[in-house]
């Protein structure tokens, strides 16, 4: 049996106004931000099974081994291990780092014992899971990803007005020491270091392939009462990456990153653990952030789907929790799905599929429990994504 469902919209302030409403054929007359579409069993936003009063997490909790599969239920404590999303990023998201599985378990246990409460704004660990993420662009998509090498960071200190005083810090303490210096600096120091840059940014317009474009946007978005956000340093010290539609990137534990603009599919471990490093009014725990961040230079690796010789191609990642597949089928072509190895979530982005449970642009999402072997036929040229366990 297949389970069509409706995902849950998260109306975070940074979200866009039109992409997700149009995708779901819903109105948004008040231009409310529609930031994320969640398709999964996360307690914060479990999918609603169509034509029932049951949510996906309730279905799984009642029959974990039957719905997830014996192996997946055993490995992931009777929980669906992944969460599938679509993000529409209109304003920059916070710079963030995610913990390893071991760090998340230790941090969650510590905060369960000592506080704060799970829903407190200064809570770091809201669950005991890691949160590796795969992002796949649906439009041109811009993000920050990992530290640049030290020579490039040094060049930024030489070129940006007011930052030359940071050169001895970088020379003596390296990238980690430099980052610790600005993250721990008081507000007056941050404002003094950033004010010459802010003044300089007003003189010109920049294109999206320049860090200054995003620094200028950060001023517009986060400068309040003359105080500047320390996340602006990271815009120049992290890699600025552009994904074209269909390209992906993997965010592993410890890699600092921030989504800047665009629409993407995101497949991630089923967690809500975030350590923030700027471009946000939310809680920043500097010691915890520094302890969990990887400071070695990162060369961004853009992912393309790997052809399997059949209808499906997949995005390779090392995450055990998930794998994302994509199929582009022409009208009349068959699309086979086999969930012998564990449950899956199907997302139809374009077209129409007919089969045991037909999928259309009016009803795009289906939960497929373990042990199913089913075949769809494309009634139109179609683009389909499938989330499974890796």
N, C-alpha and C positions, 0 to 999 in steps of 0.2 A: 504493500500500500504506500502511495506517495502522499505527501502532506503539503499542499499549497499553503502559503502563509503571507502575511503582510509584515514588513519590517517596521521598525520604530524610528521616527525622526527625532534627532537631537537638535534643538534650536539654539545652539551656541552663538554668541554675538558675532563671531568672525565669519559666519556662514553666508553663502550667497542667497539671492532672492528668487531665482528663476529655474536653475538647472533641475533640482530635485522635484519641485512642484510639476514642472513640465514632464519629467520622466515618469512620474506617478499619476499624471493626468488629474492633478488637483489644483485648485485655485489658491492664490496667495495675495488677496486684495490689499492687505495691510503691509505687504512687503516685510513680513517677519523673516528673520534669518533661518534658513534651512541648511544646517551645517553638515550633518551626517545622517545617512541612512544605515541603521544597524540591522544586520540579517544574521541572527544567531540566538543563543540561549543565555546571554549574559544577564545576570540578575537586574542590572540597571536598565535594561531595555530588551526583554525577551520578545521574540517574534510571536505574533498572534496567528494561530492556525485559522485558516479561512472556514467560515460557516460553522465554527464551534466557539465555545467560551474558554477554550484551553490555549495555553501558551506553550511554546516549544520546550522551555525548561521543565514545565510540568509533565509533558509527554515523556521526556527523557528520564526524569526522576522516577516515574512510575515503572518504566521498563528499560533501565539503562543498558543491559546486555543485549536485549532484542533490538533496540533502536541504534545504539552505537556500534555494536559488534563486541564479541567477547574480548578481543585483544585491546581494542581502544578503551573499553570500559575499565579493564584492568590497569592499563598504562596511565590513564588520566583520571582515576578516581571517580568513575561514573559520570564524568562531565564531558560535554562537547568541547574539544580542546582549542577550537579556533572561533574567531568572530570575523565575519565578512562585512565590509562597509563600503559605501561610496561617500567621499568627502568633496564638498564644494567650498574651496578656500577663497574667500573674498578678501579677508584681512589676514595678516601674518599670524601664524600660531606661535606659541611660546617655544623658545629653545628648550629642548628636553633630552633627557637620558633615561634609559630603562635599565633596570637591574638584571643580573643573571638570576636563574632559578634559585640557586643557593642563597644569594643575597636577599631575594624577595622572601624566601621562607624565614630567614633569620630576622629581617626587618619587620615582617608582619607579626611574628611571634613576640618580638620586643615591644611593638606598639600595642598589641593586644594586651600585653601584661601591664605596660606602664602608661598607656595612652599616647596621644589623644584619641578621641572616639573616631570610629571609622568614617563618619561623615563630617569630621572637623576640617576646616579649611587648611590647617597646618599639618594634616596627616600626610605622610609620605607613602605608606604601604597600605592599600585598601584591600589587598588579597595576598596570597602567598605564591603568586605565579610570576614568571618572567613575561616579557612582552616584545619579543622580536616581531618585526613588521615587514611586510612586502607591500610596496606601493607600485601600482601600474597606472600610467597616465591615460586618461580619457580625452583630455585636451592638453595643449602645451602646459607643462607643470614645472614650477620653480621651487627649489628647496635648498637649504643648507645641509651639508652632510660631512661630518668629520673634520678634523683639523688639517689645514694645509701644512706643508713642510716649514721648518723653522726659517729658511732663507726667504720664503715668500712673506711670512709674518714679519720678519725683520724689515723687508722692503716697505710694508705698510706703515711701520713705525717711522721710517725715514720720510715717507711721502705725505702723511696726514698731519696737518698743522696741530701742534700741541702734543704730539705723541713721542717726540724724540727723547723725552725724559724717561720713557719706558725701555729704551734700548739697553741700559745696564741691567735692568731686571731680566730681560730675555737672555742677555749674554751670560749672566751669572747663574740663573735658575732655570733656563729653558722654557719651553712652551707651558709646562705645567705650572711653573713658578709665576710666569707672567699672568696666566689665567687666574691663579689664586690671588694675585695682587689686585687685579681689578674687581674680582668678585667679592673680595673682602673689604674693599675700599669704602670709606664713608661717602655719603651723598655729595658732600661738598667737593671731594676729590673727583668723583665721577663727573660732576657738572663741570669742573675746571678742565678736565681732560677732553670732554666732549664738546664744550661750547665753541672752540675754534672750528671744529669740523662742522657743527650745525650752522654756523655763520657762513662757512664756505659753501655748503650745500645749497644755499639759497640763490647762489649766483648763476646756476645753470640747470638745464634739464638733462636727464640721463636715460639711457636705455636699460632694459631689464637684464642685460648681460653684464652690467656693472654693479659692484657692491654699493656704490654711491646711490643708485636708484633705490635700493631697499633701505639704505640708511636714511634717505630723505623720507621715505614712507614711514619708517619707524618714528621719526620726529613728529610727523603728522598724526600718527596713531597713538604714541605713548608719551610724548613730552607734555607734562602737566605742571602748571605753575612754575615754569622755568626749569624744572628738573628733568633730566634726561635718563632714559633707560639704559642700564649697563649692558644689555644685550646687544647694543650697537657695536661693541668691540668684536663680538663673535661674527657679525656680518662680514668683517674683513679678514678674520682669522680662520673661518671655516670655508670649505669648498662650496662655491655657488654652482648649482647643477640645474640644467634644463633637461626635462624629459619630453620627448615627442610622443604623441599618442601611440600606445602599444609598448613603449619602453617601460621597464621596471627598475626598481632599486630596492635593496634589502637593508634594513636598519637592524643591526645586531645589538646585543647588550653592550652598553658602555659607549656607543657611538653617538656623540651629540649631533642633533639634527633639528631642523625646523622647516615646516611647510610654509611657503611664502604666497603662492597663488596658483590657482588652477583646480581642475577636477580630476580625481583619481579613484580607482578601486584600491582599497587597502584590505589585506588579509593578515591577521595578527593572532598571536596567542590570546586566549580568553582572559584578559587581565586589564586592570585600570591603574597600574602602578606607573607614576610619572614623577621624575625629579627634574625641576625646572631651573633654567639658567638665564632667564631674561626674556624681554619682549612680552612681558606679562605683568598684570597687577596681582597675580596669585602668589602663593607662598613659595619662597626660595630658601632651601636649607643648604647653605654653602658647604659646610663640612660633609654632609651626606652626598651632595653633588660631586664634590672633588674626589671623594673616595670611590665613587662608582663610574667615573668618566675615564675613558681611554684617550690618552694624549698623543699617541704615536701618529705620524702623518698617515692620512688615508687617501688612496687614489680611488675616486668613485668608480664603481664597476656597474655599468648600465646593463640591464638584463633584457634579452630578447627571448621569446618562447622557443623551446627546444622541440623540434619536430619528432614525432614518434613513428612516422610512417603510416599513421591512421588519421582519424579525424581530429584527434586531440593533440595539442602541444602544451608544454608546461614551462613554468618559470622556475628554474633551479635555485633552491636555497637550502642551507643546512638545518633549518628549523624542523624539529621532529613533530611539531604540533600541526603543521599545515602544508599543503601544496595547492597552488592555483593552476588550473588548466583553462585553456581557451580553445574553442572550435569555431571555425568560420565555414558554414555549410550553405550550399546553394539549394535553391528550391528543388524539392524531390529527393534530396540526399538524406541518407539515414545517419543517425547519431546514436551510437550505443553507449550505455552507461552501466558499469558493473561496480557495485558497492560491496563486493565480497569482503574486501579488506577493511571496511568501515563506512560510517555514514558520510553523506555529502550534502552540500547545499548548491542548488543550481540557480544561476542568475542569467536571465535572458536580457541582453542589452538591445538587440535589434531583431525583428522578424517574428516568426511564429513557429512553434514546434507542436506537432500532434502525436499523441501516443496514449498511454494508459491514463495520464493526466495532462491535458493539453496546456501549453504555456504560451502566453501572448504578451504583447506590450501593455495590456490592461491588468495582467496578473503574472508578474515576471519571476516570482521566487517560489522554489519548491524545496522542501526538506526530503531527502531520499534516505531512508533508514538502511542500516547494514543488511547485506544479504540479498539485495535486489539486482536483477539483471533485466534492464528495460531498454527499449529502442524507441526513439522518436524519429519522426520524419519532418524535415523542414518544409513547411507550407509556403515559406518565403525565404529569400536569402536571409540568413540569421547569424548573429554573433552571440555565442553562449559562453559563460564562465562557469567553472565548477570548482568548488572548494572541497578538498578532502584532507585527510591526515596524510602526512608525508611517509 
